[in-house]
């Protein structure tokens, strides 16, 4: 429960916790120490007060956080649907925010529209209850994040640097898609009132149908099709295996996900773009070359190789088509 409090011309967001955990203070102390050491611009100043509010003679903790005059992410996107350059700038800013978190060994834990503000065209993150920092390695999470942004297999045991990977992709793809096709916002019933951007929890069932993925797949723009197909492939992976937004994985953060590509797949084997025609990309042929070794997966009928190759091909094709430079 959050309240705005003014003191000496400064405003604070005061959070009173609705749940209490035994290690709540020690976790926030670890988060505080780490954020003070790295001081990244997307975070806000805060202080955990163990004796913050007294109720019926008992002290309860509060979190005092710097008040940010910002626009919630979903509201910002909706206000700029007819301003694609603003949304492309937002996508670029999002890439930088995620890169900054990763390079400083931080995972927010609950990246979603309610915890992301846009202030002076800069992204600020709030709500650090589920944040991971190196000092908390080996702990479990007390929460699993907003259902419309999280991998369907995420559990309390998933608590490491990879924690934000899936939600970072969900948010990035949503921003990119509406920057290219603004009508998707209303068509897919996105918005703060719906508590989602483009995707919802119902879209994250690997073997189920998805109106969002089907709609994105029919759009004749290679950027949207490729990102959507790659993201859908991630549903077949464990949360820890979902690559970072820059295409690296948790085992080797400096090695692109394309290292998973088999030897037979080279850029020359991907259909080349002919001048004067719309760029197309069809990766269905690659399934014929997949190794047939059965691996453990979500429902026992899927292959992890399909997801890995699907993601790798998607990331490779983005580079081949020059998507990153075109977008940013």
HELIX and SHEET records of a PDB file:
HELIX    1   1 UNK A   24  UNK A   38  1                                  15    
HELIX    2   2 UNK A   73  UNK A   79  1                                   7    
HELIX    3   3 UNK A   84  UNK A  103  1                                  20    
HELIX    4   4 UNK A  113  UNK A  115  5                                   3    
HELIX    5   5 UNK A  134  UNK A  136  5                                   3    
HELIX    6   6 UNK A  161  UNK A  164  5                                   4    
HELIX    7   7 UNK A  165  UNK A  180  1                                  16    
HELIX    8   8 UNK A  184  UNK A  187  1                                   4    
HELIX    9   9 UNK A  192  UNK A  194  5                                   3    
HELIX   10  10 UNK A  201  UNK A  204  5                                   4    
HELIX   11  11 UNK A  211  UNK A  218  1                                   8    
HELIX   12  12 UNK A  222  UNK A  233  1                                  12    
HELIX   13  13 UNK A  234  UNK A  236  5                                   3    
HELIX   14  14 UNK A  239  UNK A  241  5                                   3    
HELIX   15  15 UNK A  257  UNK A  260  5                                   4    
HELIX   16  16 UNK A  267  UNK A  269  5                                   3    
HELIX   17  17 UNK A  284  UNK A  289  5                                   6    
HELIX   18  18 UNK A  304  UNK A  320  1                                  17    
HELIX   19  19 UNK A  323  UNK A  327  1                                   5    
SHEET    1   A 4 UNK A   2  UNK A   7  0                                        
SHEET    2   A 4 UNK A  10  UNK A  16 -1                                        
SHEET    3   A 4 UNK A  58  UNK A  66 -1                                        
SHEET    4   A 4 UNK A  46  UNK A  55 -1                                        
SHEET    1   B 3 UNK A  71  UNK A  72  0                                        
SHEET    2   B 3 UNK A 116  UNK A 119 -1                                        
SHEET    3   B 3 UNK A 122  UNK A 125 -1                                        
SHEET    1   C 2 UNK A 106  UNK A 107  0                                        
SHEET    2   C 2 UNK A 132  UNK A 133 -1                                        
END                                                                             
